[in-house]
């Protein structure tokens, strides 16, 4: 399974998400292409240490949030809170 780090540069939040959530977010961004979203996606390597990533992001001023793939409202809120 692939995992992605997604950063919201407006709210200074980030999440580690599964590929299914990544695809949902990309589809949402494509659907609302009139808007500009401050989201940054990065595919994670299989051996990447999540705890180290969370600590590093916290030092950089980002808060870790969990996004439930079964909660479309959480996904929508995260994407649209990055809207300019």
C-alpha positions in Angstrom: 0.0 0.0 0.0 1.2 3.5 -0.8 1.2 6.3 1.7 1.5 10.1 1.1 2.3 13.0 3.2 0.0 15.9 2.5 0.7 19.4 3.9 -1.9 22.2 4.1 0.1 25.4 3.9 -2.8 27.6 4.9 -3.6 25.9 8.3 -0.1 24.5 8.9 -1.5 21.0 9.3 -0.3 17.7 7.7 -1.5 14.2 7.5 -0.2 10.8 6.4 -2.8 9.3 4.1 -3.4 6.1 2.2 -3.5 6.1 -1.5 -7.4 5.9 -1.5 -7.6 9.2 0.4 -4.9 10.7 -1.9 -7.0 9.8 -4.9 -10.2 11.3 -3.3 -8.3 14.6 -2.6 -6.9 14.8 -6.2 -10.4 14.1 -7.6 -11.9 16.8 -5.4 -9.2 19.3 -6.5 -9.8 18.5 -10.1 -13.5 18.9 -9.7 -13.1 22.4 -8.2 -10.3 23.5 -10.5 -11.5 27.1 -10.4 -9.9 27.3 -7.0 -6.3 27.4 -6.0 -5.3 25.0 -3.2 -2.2 25.3 -1.0 -1.7 21.5 -0.6 1.6 19.7 -1.1 1.6 15.9 -1.7 4.6 13.7 -1.4 4.7 9.9 -1.8 6.5 8.3 1.2 9.1 5.6 0.9 8.3 2.2 2.3 10.9 2.4 5.0 10.2 6.0 6.1 9.8 6.4 9.9 6.5 8.1 10.6 7.4 9.1 14.1 10.4 11.0 12.9 8.3 12.7 10.2 5.7 13.8 12.8 8.4 15.2 15.1 10.2 17.0 12.3 7.0 18.6 11.0 6.1 19.7 14.6 9.5 21.4 14.8 8.6 23.2 11.5 5.3 24.4 13.0 2.9 21.8 11.5 0.3 20.0 13.4 -0.4 16.3 12.7 -4.0 15.5 11.9 -5.7 12.2 11.2 -8.0 11.9 8.2 -10.4 9.0 8.1 -11.0 7.6 4.7 -14.6 6.8 5.6 -15.4 10.4 6.5 -15.8 12.4 3.4 -16.5 15.5 5.4 -13.0 15.3 7.0 -11.4 15.0 3.6 -13.5 17.9 2.2 -12.6 20.1 5.2 -8.9 19.4 4.9 -8.8 20.2 1.2 -11.0 23.3 1.3 -9.3 24.7 4.3 -6.3 25.0 1.9 -8.2 27.1 -0.5 -7.0 30.6 -1.5 
